[in-house]
């Protein structure tokens, strides 16, 4: 798993499709959904940590881009 697309594909395996119309919102919602899957023990800790770090980096990029 290396991209936001890969994280979206992971979520799709659990029937979760995220599209809110703004990339920043999509990433935040994916992060929320990942956390819920992890809380309910559907995701392994390593998978969760990797996906969460990917989303964190991309969210930081989006917020920086929107500030300009």
Buried (B, 14 or more C-beta within 10 A) or exposed (E): EEEBEEBBEBBEEBEBEBEEEEBBEBBBBBBEBBEEBBEEEEBEEEBBEBBBEBBEEBBEEBEEEEEE
